[in-house]
Amino acid sequence: MDIQAWWPLLDAETRDWLIEHNGEPLPPKVVAGIMAAAGGTTDSRWWASESADGPELSDDAVDWIEGVTNDEDPTAS
C-alpha cells in the first residue's frame, strides 16, 4: 500500500511521531501503527533499510512526510 493511502489511516500518535522524528529509525510501535493502517502490507519503495536502531523509511517517504508537514502537496512532484 502506498504512503498516500495509509497516511490518513494512521492514528494521531503514530502520525505525530513520524512528523516529529522524520528520518529517524522507527520504533516497533510506529512500525506496528503503519502496518495496521496499511492492512499489513506497504509498498517497498517507502522502506529504505533496517539499521541497528530499527527500520528506516526511504528518502522519498521522508520527503513526502516533510511536504505534508509543510502543508505542501507531496503528490505534485
VMD Tcl script that draws the C-alpha trace (Angstrom):
set ca {
  {0.00 0.00 0.00}
  {1.25 3.46 -0.93}
  {2.03 6.11 1.70}
  {-0.75 8.35 0.34}
  {-3.23 5.58 1.13}
  {-2.06 4.61 4.61}
  {-1.09 8.07 5.92}
  {-4.69 9.24 6.57}
  {-5.46 5.91 8.26}
  {-2.69 6.29 10.87}
  {-3.68 7.03 14.43}
  {-2.75 10.54 15.58}
  {0.05 9.31 17.86}
  {1.83 7.46 15.04}
  {1.38 10.32 12.59}
  {2.67 12.84 15.13}
  {5.71 10.67 15.87}
  {6.53 10.40 12.17}
  {6.33 14.18 11.77}
  {8.35 14.97 14.90}
  {11.02 12.30 14.22}
  {11.05 12.36 10.43}
  {14.08 10.49 9.08}
  {14.82 8.64 12.31}
  {14.72 4.84 12.71}
  {11.22 3.65 13.54}
  {10.40 2.11 16.91}
  {8.31 -1.09 16.90}
  {5.14 0.77 17.97}
  {5.36 3.09 14.92}
  {6.04 0.18 12.55}
  {3.01 -1.61 14.03}
  {0.88 1.51 13.51}
  {1.94 1.78 9.88}
  {1.33 -1.90 9.24}
  {-2.10 -1.76 10.87}
  {-3.11 1.24 8.77}
  {-1.73 -0.39 5.63}
  {-3.51 -3.68 6.22}
  {-0.23 -5.50 6.82}
  {1.47 -4.55 3.55}
  {3.24 -1.45 2.31}
  {4.90 -0.52 -0.94}
  {8.58 -1.49 -0.59}
  {9.75 1.79 -2.13}
  {8.80 3.56 1.12}
  {11.20 1.45 3.21}
  {14.92 2.16 2.94}
  {16.68 -0.28 5.19}
  {17.00 -1.88 8.56}
  {19.53 -0.07 10.73}
  {20.89 -1.17 14.09}
  {18.29 1.15 15.65}
  {15.32 -0.11 13.63}
  {13.78 0.10 10.17}
  {14.01 3.37 8.29}
  {11.78 4.99 5.73}
  {13.17 5.82 2.30}
  {14.31 9.31 1.32}
  {11.14 9.60 -0.78}
  {8.98 8.82 2.27}
  {10.92 11.27 4.44}
  {10.50 13.94 1.75}
  {6.78 13.10 1.42}
  {6.23 13.49 5.18}
  {8.18 16.75 5.15}
  {5.93 18.01 2.36}
  {2.80 17.13 4.34}
  {4.28 18.81 7.42}
  {4.93 22.00 5.42}
  {1.37 21.98 4.02}
  {2.70 21.22 0.54}
  {1.12 18.79 -1.90}
  {3.58 15.86 -1.82}
  {1.91 14.33 -4.90}
  {2.75 17.39 -7.04}
  {6.38 16.39 -7.58}
}
mol new
graphics top color blue
foreach p $ca { graphics top sphere $p radius 0.5 }
foreach p [lrange $ca 0 end-1] q [lrange $ca 1 end] { graphics top cylinder $p $q radius 0.2 }
display resetview
